[in-house]
C-alpha cells in the first residue's frame, strides 16, 4: 500500500486500493446498489458471516438471513443488538463462485429452494 508519508498521522493510501477490506470484494455495481437500496456495510458483513447459502442455478450463490442464521447471530451477538437489525433481515446478496459480490437487495418475494 502506497502512502504520501507512512509516518504521518491520518496517512491515506494513494489511489482506490482497499487492501484488507471486505468491501474490496464487491463490484462497483454492488456498492452502488447497496447505497441505493439502503443496505449498510455491516449487513453485508453479517450476510458473509451468518448468511444461508443457496445456488441460484445460474452459476451464482445467493446469501440471505434465515431463521437459523438469525438465531445464530443472537447467540453470538445478543438478542437486543440483533433485534435492532430486524429492518434488514430481508436483505440478500448475490456472489459469484470466486467470491465477488455481484449485487445486493431486499427480498420482496419468497426464496424458493429446490
BELBEL-V799957 format. One record per helix or strand. SS is the DSSP state (a for helix, b for strand). FROM is the first residue (numbers start at 1). TO is the last residue. If there is no record, write none. Layout:
SS & FROM & TO
SS & FROM & TO
This chain:
b & 3 & 3
b & 13 & 13
a & 22 & 25
b & 26 & 26
a & 28 & 36
a & 41 & 50
b & 52 & 55
b & 60 & 64
a & 67 & 77
a & 79 & 83
a & 86 & 88
b & 91 & 96
b & 101 & 106
